[in-house]
Amino acid sequence: MTVQPGGFTGWHSHPGPAIVVVQEGTFTYYDGEDPTCTPLEYGPGEAFVDLGQGHVHSARNEGSEVVQVYVMYFDVPSSVANPFVPADDPGFCDF
């Protein structure tokens, strides 16, 4: 997935867990259960696990370079065409 500078994934979840690996740029992750909206930054070569299964989160490219990430999804039913499930904004962040 490529995220342009200023790009935003929107608030979402996944049917199952996902492993995200950052190839280039800095990807800033926000947890939908964190009322402080603390940004977690991941750079090239770093990875994180998204719990999925209803866990709402978002990520942004807050830098000036393109962000390139690779995502491996798990436990996605074959009936699901897109593992990206839009979710409501939890209201913690000012963006």
MIBABA-486313 format. One record per atom (N, C-alpha, C): residue number from 0; residue in one letter; atom name; z, x, y. Coordinates in steps of 0.05 Angstrom, whole numbers. Atoms other than C-alpha are relative to their C-alpha. Layout:
<rec><resi>NUM</resi><resn>A</resn><name>CA</name><z>Z</z><x>X</x><y>Y</y></rec>
...
This chain:
<rec><resi>0</resi><resn>M</resn><name>N</name><z>0</z><x>17</x><y>-23</y></rec>
<rec><resi>0</resi><resn>M</resn><name>CA</name><z>0</z><x>0</x><y>0</y></rec>
<rec><resi>0</resi><resn>M</resn><name>C</name><z>0</z><x>18</x><y>25</y></rec>
<rec><resi>1</resi><resn>T</resn><name>N</name><z>1</z><x>-14</x><y>-25</y></rec>
<rec><resi>1</resi><resn>T</resn><name>CA</name><z>-17</z><x>25</x><y>69</y></rec>
<rec><resi>1</resi><resn>T</resn><name>C</name><z>11</z><x>-17</x><y>22</y></rec>
<rec><resi>2</resi><resn>V</resn><name>N</name><z>-12</z><x>15</x><y>-22</y></rec>
<rec><resi>2</resi><resn>V</resn><name>CA</name><z>24</z><x>5</x><y>130</y></rec>
<rec><resi>2</resi><resn>V</resn><name>C</name><z>-6</z><x>16</x><y>26</y></rec>
<rec><resi>3</resi><resn>Q</resn><name>N</name><z>8</z><x>-13</x><y>-26</y></rec>
<rec><resi>3</resi><resn>Q</resn><name>CA</name><z>-4</z><x>21</x><y>199</y></rec>
<rec><resi>3</resi><resn>Q</resn><name>C</name><z>25</z><x>3</x><y>18</y></rec>
<rec><resi>4</resi><resn>P</resn><name>N</name><z>-22</z><x>-2</x><y>-19</y></rec>
<rec><resi>4</resi><resn>P</resn><name>CA</name><z>42</z><x>44</x><y>256</y></rec>
<rec><resi>4</resi><resn>P</resn><name>C</name><z>6</z><x>-27</x><y>12</y></rec>
<rec><resi>5</resi><resn>G</resn><name>N</name><z>-8</z><x>26</x><y>-10</y></rec>
<rec><resi>5</resi><resn>G</resn><name>CA</name><z>81</z><x>-16</x><y>279</y></rec>
<rec><resi>5</resi><resn>G</resn><name>C</name><z>-1</z><x>-23</x><y>-21</y></rec>
<rec><resi>6</resi><resn>G</resn><name>N</name><z>3</z><x>20</x><y>21</y></rec>
<rec><resi>6</resi><resn>G</resn><name>CA</name><z>66</z><x>-53</x><y>214</y></rec>
<rec><resi>6</resi><resn>G</resn><name>C</name><z>26</z><x>-8</x><y>-13</y></rec>
<rec><resi>7</resi><resn>F</resn><name>N</name><z>-24</z><x>12</x><y>11</y></rec>
<rec><resi>7</resi><resn>F</resn><name>CA</name><z>117</z><x>-97</x><y>179</y></rec>
<rec><resi>7</resi><resn>F</resn><name>C</name><z>-7</z><x>-16</x><y>-25</y></rec>
<rec><resi>8</resi><resn>T</resn><name>N</name><z>6</z><x>14</x><y>25</y></rec>
<rec><resi>8</resi><resn>T</resn><name>CA</name><z>119</z><x>-124</x><y>108</y></rec>
<rec><resi>8</resi><resn>T</resn><name>C</name><z>7</z><x>-30</x><y>2</y></rec>
<rec><resi>9</resi><resn>G</resn><name>N</name><z>-11</z><x>27</x><y>-1</y></rec>
<rec><resi>9</resi><resn>G</resn><name>CA</name><z>154</z><x>-188</x><y>130</y></rec>
<rec><resi>9</resi><resn>G</resn><name>C</name><z>23</z><x>-1</x><y>-19</y></rec>
<rec><resi>10</resi><resn>W</resn><name>N</name><z>-22</z><x>4</x><y>19</y></rec>
<rec><resi>10</resi><resn>W</resn><name>CA</name><z>216</z><x>-213</x><y>95</y></rec>
<rec><resi>10</resi><resn>W</resn><name>C</name><z>-11</z><x>-11</x><y>-25</y></rec>
<rec><resi>11</resi><resn>H</resn><name>N</name><z>11</z><x>9</x><y>25</y></rec>
<rec><resi>11</resi><resn>H</resn><name>CA</name><z>203</z><x>-222</x><y>22</y></rec>
<rec><resi>11</resi><resn>H</resn><name>C</name><z>18</z><x>9</x><y>-23</y></rec>
<rec><resi>12</resi><resn>S</resn><name>N</name><z>-13</z><x>-8</x><y>25</y></rec>
<rec><resi>12</resi><resn>S</resn><name>CA</name><z>227</z><x>-213</x><y>-50</y></rec>
<rec><resi>12</resi><resn>S</resn><name>C</name><z>-22</z><x>4</x><y>-21</y></rec>
<rec><resi>13</resi><resn>H</resn><name>N</name><z>18</z><x>-3</x><y>22</y></rec>
<rec><resi>13</resi><resn>H</resn><name>CA</name><z>195</z><x>-200</x><y>-118</y></rec>
<rec><resi>13</resi><resn>H</resn><name>C</name><z>13</z><x>-13</x><y>-25</y></rec>
<rec><resi>14</resi><resn>P</resn><name>N</name><z>-11</z><x>13</x><y>24</y></rec>
<rec><resi>14</resi><resn>P</resn><name>CA</name><z>203</z><x>-235</x><y>-186</y></rec>
<rec><resi>14</resi><resn>P</resn><name>C</name><z>18</z><x>19</x><y>-15</y></rec>
<rec><resi>15</resi><resn>G</resn><name>N</name><z>-16</z><x>-20</x><y>14</y></rec>
<rec><resi>15</resi><resn>G</resn><name>CA</name><z>232</z><x>-170</x><y>-215</y></rec>
<rec><resi>15</resi><resn>G</resn><name>C</name><z>3</z><x>25</x><y>17</y></rec>
<rec><resi>16</resi><resn>P</resn><name>N</name><z>-4</z><x>-25</x><y>-15</y></rec>
<rec><resi>16</resi><resn>P</resn><name>CA</name><z>252</z><x>-100</x><y>-194</y></rec>
<rec><resi>16</resi><resn>P</resn><name>C</name><z>-26</z><x>14</x><y>6</y></rec>
<rec><resi>17</resi><resn>A</resn><name>N</name><z>24</z><x>-17</x><y>-7</y></rec>
<rec><resi>17</resi><resn>A</resn><name>CA</name><z>203</z><x>-52</x><y>-161</y></rec>
<rec><resi>17</resi><resn>A</resn><name>C</name><z>10</z><x>28</x><y>8</y></rec>
<rec><resi>18</resi><resn>I</resn><name>N</name><z>-6</z><x>-27</x><y>-9</y></rec>
<rec><resi>18</resi><resn>I</resn><name>CA</name><z>203</z><x>23</x><y>-152</y></rec>
<rec><resi>18</resi><resn>I</resn><name>C</name><z>-21</z><x>7</x><y>21</y></rec>
<rec><resi>19</resi><resn>V</resn><name>N</name><z>17</z><x>-7</x><y>-22</y></rec>
<rec><resi>19</resi><resn>V</resn><name>CA</name><z>174</z><x>46</x><y>-86</y></rec>
<rec><resi>19</resi><resn>V</resn><name>C</name><z>1</z><x>30</x><y>5</y></rec>
<rec><resi>20</resi><resn>V</resn><name>N</name><z>2</z><x>-29</x><y>-6</y></rec>
<rec><resi>20</resi><resn>V</resn><name>CA</name><z>150</z><x>118</x><y>-75</y></rec>
<rec><resi>20</resi><resn>V</resn><name>C</name><z>-16</z><x>4</x><y>25</y></rec>
<rec><resi>21</resi><resn>V</resn><name>N</name><z>14</z><x>-5</x><y>-25</y></rec>
<rec><resi>21</resi><resn>V</resn><name>CA</name><z>131</z><x>142</x><y>-6</y></rec>
<rec><resi>21</resi><resn>V</resn><name>C</name><z>-17</z><x>25</x><y>-3</y></rec>
<rec><resi>22</resi><resn>Q</resn><name>N</name><z>19</z><x>-22</x><y>2</y></rec>
<rec><resi>22</resi><resn>Q</resn><name>CA</name><z>69</z><x>185</x><y>-6</y></rec>
<rec><resi>22</resi><resn>Q</resn><name>C</name><z>-2</z><x>15</x><y>27</y></rec>
<rec><resi>23</resi><resn>E</resn><name>N</name><z>2</z><x>-12</x><y>-26</y></rec>
<rec><resi>23</resi><resn>E</resn><name>CA</name><z>63</z><x>196</x><y>69</y></rec>
<rec><resi>23</resi><resn>E</resn><name>C</name><z>12</z><x>-18</x><y>21</y></rec>
<rec><resi>24</resi><resn>G</resn><name>N</name><z>-12</z><x>15</x><y>-21</y></rec>
<rec><resi>24</resi><resn>G</resn><name>CA</name><z>97</z><x>175</x><y>133</y></rec>
<rec><resi>24</resi><resn>G</resn><name>C</name><z>29</z><x>-6</x><y>-6</y></rec>
<rec><resi>25</resi><resn>T</resn><name>N</name><z>-28</z><x>8</x><y>3</y></rec>
<rec><resi>25</resi><resn>T</resn><name>CA</name><z>167</z><x>145</x><y>141</y></rec>
<rec><resi>25</resi><resn>T</resn><name>C</name><z>0</z><x>-31</x><y>-2</y></rec>
<rec><resi>26</resi><resn>F</resn><name>N</name><z>-3</z><x>28</x><y>5</y></rec>
<rec><resi>26</resi><resn>F</resn><name>CA</name><z>181</z><x>76</x><y>112</y></rec>
<rec><resi>26</resi><resn>F</resn><name>C</name><z>29</z><x>-8</x><y>5</y></rec>
<rec><resi>27</resi><resn>T</resn><name>N</name><z>-27</z><x>8</x><y>-7</y></rec>
<rec><resi>27</resi><resn>T</resn><name>CA</name><z>241</z><x>41</x><y>141</y></rec>
<rec><resi>27</resi><resn>T</resn><name>C</name><z>6</z><x>-27</x><y>-13</y></rec>
<rec><resi>28</resi><resn>Y</resn><name>N</name><z>-7</z><x>24</x><y>16</y></rec>
<rec><resi>28</resi><resn>Y</resn><name>CA</name><z>275</z><x>-10</x><y>95</y></rec>
<rec><resi>28</resi><resn>Y</resn><name>C</name><z>24</z><x>-14</x><y>12</y></rec>
<rec><resi>29</resi><resn>Y</resn><name>N</name><z>-22</z><x>17</x><y>-10</y></rec>
<rec><resi>29</resi><resn>Y</resn><name>CA</name><z>320</z><x>-68</x><y>116</y></rec>
<rec><resi>29</resi><resn>Y</resn><name>C</name><z>8</z><x>-19</x><y>-22</y></rec>
<rec><resi>30</resi><resn>D</resn><name>N</name><z>-11</z><x>17</x><y>21</y></rec>
<rec><resi>30</resi><resn>D</resn><name>CA</name><z>365</z><x>-105</x><y>67</y></rec>
<rec><resi>30</resi><resn>D</resn><name>C</name><z>7</z><x>-27</x><y>13</y></rec>
<rec><resi>31</resi><resn>G</resn><name>N</name><z>-5</z><x>27</x><y>-10</y></rec>
<rec><resi>31</resi><resn>G</resn><name>CA</name><z>367</z><x>-181</x><y>79</y></rec>
<rec><resi>31</resi><resn>G</resn><name>C</name><z>29</z><x>-9</x><y>-2</y></rec>
<rec><resi>32</resi><resn>E</resn><name>N</name><z>-28</z><x>7</x><y>2</y></rec>
<rec><resi>32</resi><resn>E</resn><name>CA</name><z>441</z><x>-182</x><y>60</y></rec>
<rec><resi>32</resi><resn>E</resn><name>C</name><z>18</z><x>18</x><y>17</y></rec>
<rec><resi>33</resi><resn>D</resn><name>N</name><z>-15</z><x>-18</x><y>-17</y></rec>
<rec><resi>33</resi><resn>D</resn><name>CA</name><z>462</z><x>-129</x><y>111</y></rec>
<rec><resi>33</resi><resn>D</resn><name>C</name><z>2</z><x>-12</x><y>29</y></rec>
<rec><resi>34</resi><resn>P</resn><name>N</name><z>-2</z><x>12</x><y>-27</y></rec>
<rec><resi>34</resi><resn>P</resn><name>CA</name><z>488</z><x>-165</x><y>174</y></rec>
<rec><resi>34</resi><resn>P</resn><name>C</name><z>-1</z><x>21</x><y>23</y></rec>
<rec><resi>35</resi><resn>T</resn><name>N</name><z>2</z><x>-20</x><y>-21</y></rec>
<rec><resi>35</resi><resn>T</resn><name>CA</name><z>487</z><x>-98</x><y>212</y></rec>
<rec><resi>35</resi><resn>T</resn><name>C</name><z>-29</z><x>9</x><y>3</y></rec>
<rec><resi>36</resi><resn>C</resn><name>N</name><z>28</z><x>-7</x><y>-1</y></rec>
<rec><resi>36</resi><resn>C</resn><name>CA</name><z>412</z><x>-90</x><y>199</y></rec>
<rec><resi>36</resi><resn>C</resn><name>C</name><z>-4</z><x>30</x><y>1</y></rec>
<rec><resi>37</resi><resn>T</resn><name>N</name><z>1</z><x>-30</x><y>1</y></rec>
<rec><resi>37</resi><resn>T</resn><name>CA</name><z>422</z><x>-16</x><y>183</y></rec>
<rec><resi>37</resi><resn>T</resn><name>C</name><z>-27</z><x>9</x><y>-12</y></rec>
<rec><resi>38</resi><resn>P</resn><name>N</name><z>26</z><x>-10</x><y>11</y></rec>
<rec><resi>38</resi><resn>P</resn><name>CA</name><z>354</z><x>19</x><y>175</y></rec>
<rec><resi>38</resi><resn>P</resn><name>C</name><z>5</z><x>22</x><y>-20</y></rec>
<rec><resi>39</resi><resn>L</resn><name>N</name><z>0</z><x>-22</x><y>20</y></rec>
<rec><resi>39</resi><resn>L</resn><name>CA</name><z>344</z><x>62</x><y>113</y></rec>
<rec><resi>39</resi><resn>L</resn><name>C</name><z>-27</z><x>12</x><y>0</y></rec>
<rec><resi>40</resi><resn>E</resn><name>N</name><z>26</z><x>-14</x><y>-2</y></rec>
<rec><resi>40</resi><resn>E</resn><name>CA</name><z>289</z><x>113</x><y>123</y></rec>
<rec><resi>40</resi><resn>E</resn><name>C</name><z>-6</z><x>16</x><y>-25</y></rec>
<rec><resi>41</resi><resn>Y</resn><name>N</name><z>10</z><x>-15</x><y>23</y></rec>
<rec><resi>41</resi><resn>Y</resn><name>CA</name><z>248</z><x>141</x><y>66</y></rec>
<rec><resi>41</resi><resn>Y</resn><name>C</name><z>-25</z><x>15</x><y>8</y></rec>
<rec><resi>42</resi><resn>G</resn><name>N</name><z>23</z><x>-16</x><y>-7</y></rec>
<rec><resi>42</resi><resn>G</resn><name>CA</name><z>199</z><x>198</x><y>76</y></rec>
<rec><resi>42</resi><resn>G</resn><name>C</name><z>-16</z><x>9</x><y>-25</y></rec>
<rec><resi>43</resi><resn>P</resn><name>N</name><z>17</z><x>-9</x><y>22</y></rec>
<rec><resi>43</resi><resn>P</resn><name>CA</name><z>146</z><x>233</x><y>34</y></rec>
<rec><resi>43</resi><resn>P</resn><name>C</name><z>15</z><x>12</x><y>-23</y></rec>
<rec><resi>44</resi><resn>G</resn><name>N</name><z>-13</z><x>-9</x><y>25</y></rec>
<rec><resi>44</resi><resn>G</resn><name>CA</name><z>168</z><x>245</x><y>-38</y></rec>
<rec><resi>44</resi><resn>G</resn><name>C</name><z>25</z><x>-14</x><y>-6</y></rec>
<rec><resi>45</resi><resn>E</resn><name>N</name><z>-24</z><x>15</x><y>6</y></rec>
<rec><resi>45</resi><resn>E</resn><name>CA</name><z>227</z><x>198</x><y>-33</y></rec>
<rec><resi>45</resi><resn>E</resn><name>C</name><z>-7</z><x>-27</x><y>-12</y></rec>
<rec><resi>46</resi><resn>A</resn><name>N</name><z>5</z><x>26</x><y>13</y></rec>
<rec><resi>46</resi><resn>A</resn><name>CA</name><z>234</z><x>134</x><y>-73</y></rec>
<rec><resi>46</resi><resn>A</resn><name>C</name><z>26</z><x>-17</x><y>2</y></rec>
<rec><resi>47</resi><resn>F</resn><name>N</name><z>-23</z><x>18</x><y>1</y></rec>
<rec><resi>47</resi><resn>F</resn><name>CA</name><z>279</z><x>73</x><y>-76</y></rec>
<rec><resi>47</resi><resn>F</resn><name>C</name><z>-7</z><x>-22</x><y>-19</y></rec>
<rec><resi>48</resi><resn>V</resn><name>N</name><z>4</z><x>23</x><y>18</y></rec>
<rec><resi>48</resi><resn>V</resn><name>CA</name><z>289</z><x>14</x><y>-123</y></rec>
<rec><resi>48</resi><resn>V</resn><name>C</name><z>7</z><x>-25</x><y>16</y></rec>
<rec><resi>49</resi><resn>D</resn><name>N</name><z>-4</z><x>26</x><y>-11</y></rec>
<rec><resi>49</resi><resn>D</resn><name>CA</name><z>282</z><x>-56</x><y>-97</y></rec>
<rec><resi>49</resi><resn>D</resn><name>C</name><z>9</z><x>-18</x><y>-23</y></rec>
<rec><resi>50</resi><resn>L</resn><name>N</name><z>-11</z><x>16</x><y>22</y></rec>
<rec><resi>50</resi><resn>L</resn><name>CA</name><z>324</z><x>-104</x><y>-139</y></rec>
<rec><resi>50</resi><resn>L</resn><name>C</name><z>-17</z><x>-24</x><y>-8</y></rec>
<rec><resi>51</resi><resn>G</resn><name>N</name><z>16</z><x>24</x><y>6</y></rec>
<rec><resi>51</resi><resn>G</resn><name>CA</name><z>276</z><x>-162</x><y>-134</y></rec>
<rec><resi>51</resi><resn>G</resn><name>C</name><z>18</z><x>-23</x><y>-8</y></rec>
<rec><resi>52</resi><resn>Q</resn><name>N</name><z>-15</z><x>22</x><y>10</y></rec>
<rec><resi>52</resi><resn>Q</resn><name>CA</name><z>298</z><x>-226</x><y>-168</y></rec>
<rec><resi>52</resi><resn>Q</resn><name>C</name><z>14</z><x>-16</x><y>22</y></rec>
<rec><resi>53</resi><resn>G</resn><name>N</name><z>-11</z><x>16</x><y>-22</y></rec>
<rec><resi>53</resi><resn>G</resn><name>CA</name><z>309</z><x>-262</x><y>-102</y></rec>
<rec><resi>53</resi><resn>G</resn><name>C</name><z>13</z><x>17</x><y>22</y></rec>
<rec><resi>54</resi><resn>H</resn><name>N</name><z>-11</z><x>-17</x><y>-21</y></rec>
<rec><resi>54</resi><resn>H</resn><name>CA</name><z>336</z><x>-202</x><y>-63</y></rec>
<rec><resi>54</resi><resn>H</resn><name>C</name><z>-19</z><x>3</x><y>23</y></rec>
<rec><resi>55</resi><resn>V</resn><name>N</name><z>17</z><x>0</x><y>-24</y></rec>
<rec><resi>55</resi><resn>V</resn><name>CA</name><z>307</z><x>-210</x><y>7</y></rec>
<rec><resi>55</resi><resn>V</resn><name>C</name><z>3</z><x>26</x><y>15</y></rec>
<rec><resi>56</resi><resn>H</resn><name>N</name><z>1</z><x>-25</x><y>-15</y></rec>
<rec><resi>56</resi><resn>H</resn><name>CA</name><z>286</z><x>-148</x><y>45</y></rec>
<rec><resi>56</resi><resn>H</resn><name>C</name><z>-26</z><x>2</x><y>15</y></rec>
<rec><resi>57</resi><resn>S</resn><name>N</name><z>24</z><x>-5</x><y>-14</y></rec>
<rec><resi>57</resi><resn>S</resn><name>CA</name><z>233</z><x>-120</x><y>91</y></rec>
<rec><resi>57</resi><resn>S</resn><name>C</name><z>-2</z><x>30</x><y>4</y></rec>
<rec><resi>58</resi><resn>A</resn><name>N</name><z>4</z><x>-28</x><y>-7</y></rec>
<rec><resi>58</resi><resn>A</resn><name>CA</name><z>203</z><x>-53</x><y>110</y></rec>
<rec><resi>58</resi><resn>A</resn><name>C</name><z>-20</z><x>2</x><y>23</y></rec>
<rec><resi>59</resi><resn>R</resn><name>N</name><z>16</z><x>-3</x><y>-23</y></rec>
<rec><resi>59</resi><resn>R</resn><name>CA</name><z>170</z><x>-27</x><y>172</y></rec>
<rec><resi>59</resi><resn>R</resn><name>C</name><z>-10</z><x>29</x><y>3</y></rec>
<rec><resi>60</resi><resn>N</resn><name>N</name><z>9</z><x>-26</x><y>-9</y></rec>
<rec><resi>60</resi><resn>N</resn><name>CA</name><z>129</z><x>31</x><y>197</y></rec>
<rec><resi>60</resi><resn>N</resn><name>C</name><z>7</z><x>3</x><y>29</y></rec>
<rec><resi>61</resi><resn>E</resn><name>N</name><z>-9</z><x>-2</x><y>-28</y></rec>
<rec><resi>61</resi><resn>E</resn><name>CA</name><z>167</z><x>49</x><y>260</y></rec>
<rec><resi>61</resi><resn>E</resn><name>C</name><z>-10</z><x>26</x><y>12</y></rec>
<rec><resi>62</resi><resn>G</resn><name>N</name><z>10</z><x>-26</x><y>-10</y></rec>
<rec><resi>62</resi><resn>G</resn><name>CA</name><z>131</z><x>116</x><y>268</y></rec>
<rec><resi>62</resi><resn>G</resn><name>C</name><z>-28</z><x>-3</x><y>12</y></rec>
<rec><resi>63</resi><resn>S</resn><name>N</name><z>27</z><x>-1</x><y>-11</y></rec>
<rec><resi>63</resi><resn>S</resn><name>CA</name><z>64</z><x>138</x><y>296</y></rec>
<rec><resi>63</resi><resn>S</resn><name>C</name><z>-21</z><x>8</x><y>-20</y></rec>
<rec><resi>64</resi><resn>E</resn><name>N</name><z>19</z><x>-7</x><y>21</y></rec>
<rec><resi>64</resi><resn>E</resn><name>CA</name><z>32</z><x>157</x><y>230</y></rec>
<rec><resi>64</resi><resn>E</resn><name>C</name><z>-2</z><x>-22</x><y>-21</y></rec>
<rec><resi>65</resi><resn>V</resn><name>N</name><z>3</z><x>19</x><y>21</y></rec>
<rec><resi>65</resi><resn>V</resn><name>CA</name><z>5</z><x>115</x><y>174</y></rec>
<rec><resi>65</resi><resn>V</resn><name>C</name><z>20</z><x>5</x><y>-22</y></rec>
<rec><resi>66</resi><resn>V</resn><name>N</name><z>-18</z><x>-2</x><y>23</y></rec>
<rec><resi>66</resi><resn>V</resn><name>CA</name><z>54</z><x>101</x><y>117</y></rec>
<rec><resi>66</resi><resn>V</resn><name>C</name><z>-17</z><x>-8</x><y>-25</y></rec>
<rec><resi>67</resi><resn>Q</resn><name>N</name><z>12</z><x>6</x><y>26</y></rec>
<rec><resi>67</resi><resn>Q</resn><name>CA</name><z>27</z><x>103</x><y>46</y></rec>
<rec><resi>67</resi><resn>Q</resn><name>C</name><z>21</z><x>0</x><y>-21</y></rec>
<rec><resi>68</resi><resn>V</resn><name>N</name><z>-20</z><x>2</x><y>21</y></rec>
<rec><resi>68</resi><resn>V</resn><name>CA</name><z>71</z><x>78</x><y>-10</y></rec>
<rec><resi>68</resi><resn>V</resn><name>C</name><z>-14</z><x>-10</x><y>-26</y></rec>
<rec><resi>69</resi><resn>Y</resn><name>N</name><z>8</z><x>9</x><y>26</y></rec>
<rec><resi>69</resi><resn>Y</resn><name>CA</name><z>61</z><x>66</x><y>-84</y></rec>
<rec><resi>69</resi><resn>Y</resn><name>C</name><z>23</z><x>-17</x><y>-11</y></rec>
<rec><resi>70</resi><resn>V</resn><name>N</name><z>-20</z><x>19</x><y>9</y></rec>
<rec><resi>70</resi><resn>V</resn><name>CA</name><z>97</z><x>7</x><y>-116</y></rec>
<rec><resi>70</resi><resn>V</resn><name>C</name><z>-6</z><x>-7</x><y>-30</y></rec>
<rec><resi>71</resi><resn>M</resn><name>N</name><z>2</z><x>7</x><y>29</y></rec>
<rec><resi>71</resi><resn>M</resn><name>CA</name><z>110</z><x>-5</x><y>-191</y></rec>
<rec><resi>71</resi><resn>M</resn><name>C</name><z>19</z><x>-24</x><y>-3</y></rec>
<rec><resi>72</resi><resn>Y</resn><name>N</name><z>-16</z><x>25</x><y>4</y></rec>
<rec><resi>72</resi><resn>Y</resn><name>CA</name><z>133</z><x>-77</x><y>-206</y></rec>
<rec><resi>72</resi><resn>Y</resn><name>C</name><z>7</z><x>-3</x><y>-29</y></rec>
<rec><resi>73</resi><resn>F</resn><name>N</name><z>-9</z><x>6</x><y>27</y></rec>
<rec><resi>73</resi><resn>F</resn><name>CA</name><z>173</z><x>-97</x><y>-267</y></rec>
<rec><resi>73</resi><resn>F</resn><name>C</name><z>8</z><x>-29</x><y>-3</y></rec>
<rec><resi>74</resi><resn>D</resn><name>N</name><z>-9</z><x>28</x><y>7</y></rec>
<rec><resi>74</resi><resn>D</resn><name>CA</name><z>188</z><x>-164</x><y>-301</y></rec>
<rec><resi>74</resi><resn>D</resn><name>C</name><z>-15</z><x>-21</x><y>17</y></rec>
<rec><resi>75</resi><resn>V</resn><name>N</name><z>16</z><x>19</x><y>-14</y></rec>
<rec><resi>75</resi><resn>V</resn><name>CA</name><z>131</z><x>-200</x><y>-266</y></rec>
<rec><resi>75</resi><resn>V</resn><name>C</name><z>-14</z><x>-17</x><y>-21</y></rec>
<rec><resi>76</resi><resn>P</resn><name>N</name><z>13</z><x>17</x><y>20</y></rec>
<rec><resi>76</resi><resn>P</resn><name>CA</name><z>109</z><x>-260</x><y>-308</y></rec>
<rec><resi>76</resi><resn>P</resn><name>C</name><z>-30</z><x>1</x><y>3</y></rec>
<rec><resi>77</resi><resn>S</resn><name>N</name><z>30</z><x>-1</x><y>-1</y></rec>
<rec><resi>77</resi><resn>S</resn><name>CA</name><z>35</z><x>-260</x><y>-326</y></rec>
<rec><resi>77</resi><resn>S</resn><name>C</name><z>-11</z><x>-23</x><y>16</y></rec>
<rec><resi>78</resi><resn>S</resn><name>N</name><z>10</z><x>23</x><y>-16</y></rec>
<rec><resi>78</resi><resn>S</resn><name>CA</name><z>29</z><x>-327</x><y>-290</y></rec>
<rec><resi>78</resi><resn>S</resn><name>C</name><z>2</z><x>5</x><y>30</y></rec>
<rec><resi>79</resi><resn>V</resn><name>N</name><z>-3</z><x>-6</x><y>-29</y></rec>
<rec><resi>79</resi><resn>V</resn><name>CA</name><z>47</z><x>-294</x><y>-223</y></rec>
<rec><resi>79</resi><resn>V</resn><name>C</name><z>-23</z><x>18</x><y>8</y></rec>
<rec><resi>80</resi><resn>A</resn><name>N</name><z>23</z><x>-15</x><y>-9</y></rec>
<rec><resi>80</resi><resn>A</resn><name>CA</name><z>-16</z><x>-271</x><y>-187</y></rec>
<rec><resi>80</resi><resn>A</resn><name>C</name><z>8</z><x>22</x><y>20</y></rec>
<rec><resi>81</resi><resn>N</resn><name>N</name><z>-8</z><x>-19</x><y>-20</y></rec>
<rec><resi>81</resi><resn>N</resn><name>CA</name><z>21</z><x>-236</x><y>-131</y></rec>
<rec><resi>81</resi><resn>N</resn><name>C</name><z>30</z><x>4</x><y>-1</y></rec>
<rec><resi>82</resi><resn>P</resn><name>N</name><z>-29</z><x>-4</x><y>2</y></rec>
<rec><resi>82</resi><resn>P</resn><name>CA</name><z>91</z><x>-204</x><y>-139</y></rec>
<rec><resi>82</resi><resn>P</resn><name>C</name><z>14</z><x>0</x><y>26</y></rec>
<rec><resi>83</resi><resn>F</resn><name>N</name><z>-11</z><x>0</x><y>-27</y></rec>
<rec><resi>83</resi><resn>F</resn><name>CA</name><z>102</z><x>-209</x><y>-64</y></rec>
<rec><resi>83</resi><resn>F</resn><name>C</name><z>7</z><x>-29</x><y>7</y></rec>
<rec><resi>84</resi><resn>V</resn><name>N</name><z>-9</z><x>27</x><y>-5</y></rec>
<rec><resi>84</resi><resn>V</resn><name>CA</name><z>144</z><x>-272</x><y>-50</y></rec>
<rec><resi>84</resi><resn>V</resn><name>C</name><z>12</z><x>-2</x><y>28</y></rec>
<rec><resi>85</resi><resn>P</resn><name>N</name><z>-10</z><x>2</x><y>-27</y></rec>
<rec><resi>85</resi><resn>P</resn><name>CA</name><z>152</z><x>-289</x><y>24</y></rec>
<rec><resi>85</resi><resn>P</resn><name>C</name><z>27</z><x>-14</x><y>1</y></rec>
<rec><resi>86</resi><resn>A</resn><name>N</name><z>-27</z><x>12</x><y>-2</y></rec>
<rec><resi>86</resi><resn>A</resn><name>CA</name><z>223</z><x>-306</x><y>46</y></rec>
<rec><resi>86</resi><resn>A</resn><name>C</name><z>6</z><x>-4</x><y>30</y></rec>
<rec><resi>87</resi><resn>D</resn><name>N</name><z>-9</z><x>6</x><y>-27</y></rec>
<rec><resi>87</resi><resn>D</resn><name>CA</name><z>258</z><x>-333</x><y>108</y></rec>
<rec><resi>87</resi><resn>D</resn><name>C</name><z>14</z><x>25</x><y>12</y></rec>
<rec><resi>88</resi><resn>D</resn><name>N</name><z>-14</z><x>-21</x><y>-15</y></rec>
<rec><resi>88</resi><resn>D</resn><name>CA</name><z>283</z><x>-284</x><y>161</y></rec>
<rec><resi>88</resi><resn>D</resn><name>C</name><z>30</z><x>-6</x><y>-2</y></rec>
<rec><resi>89</resi><resn>P</resn><name>N</name><z>-29</z><x>5</x><y>2</y></rec>
<rec><resi>89</resi><resn>P</resn><name>CA</name><z>358</z><x>-276</x><y>147</y></rec>
<rec><resi>89</resi><resn>P</resn><name>C</name><z>14</z><x>-1</x><y>27</y></rec>
<rec><resi>90</resi><resn>G</resn><name>N</name><z>-11</z><x>3</x><y>-27</y></rec>
<rec><resi>90</resi><resn>G</resn><name>CA</name><z>370</z><x>-272</x><y>223</y></rec>
<rec><resi>90</resi><resn>G</resn><name>C</name><z>18</z><x>23</x><y>9</y></rec>
<rec><resi>91</resi><resn>F</resn><name>N</name><z>-17</z><x>-23</x><y>-7</y></rec>
<rec><resi>91</resi><resn>F</resn><name>CA</name><z>406</z><x>-204</x><y>224</y></rec>
<rec><resi>91</resi><resn>F</resn><name>C</name><z>-13</z><x>20</x><y>19</y></rec>
<rec><resi>92</resi><resn>C</resn><name>N</name><z>14</z><x>-21</x><y>-15</y></rec>
<rec><resi>92</resi><resn>C</resn><name>CA</name><z>353</z><x>-162</x><y>257</y></rec>
<rec><resi>92</resi><resn>C</resn><name>C</name><z>-15</z><x>-12</x><y>25</y></rec>
<rec><resi>93</resi><resn>D</resn><name>N</name><z>12</z><x>9</x><y>-25</y></rec>
<rec><resi>93</resi><resn>D</resn><name>CA</name><z>322</z><x>-166</x><y>327</y></rec>
<rec><resi>93</resi><resn>D</resn><name>C</name><z>-30</z><x>4</x><y>0</y></rec>
<rec><resi>94</resi><resn>F</resn><name>N</name><z>29</z><x>-2</x><y>1</y></rec>
<rec><resi>94</resi><resn>F</resn><name>CA</name><z>250</z><x>-160</x><y>303</y></rec>
<rec><resi>94</resi><resn>F</resn><name>C</name><z>-12</z><x>-23</x><y>-15</y></rec>
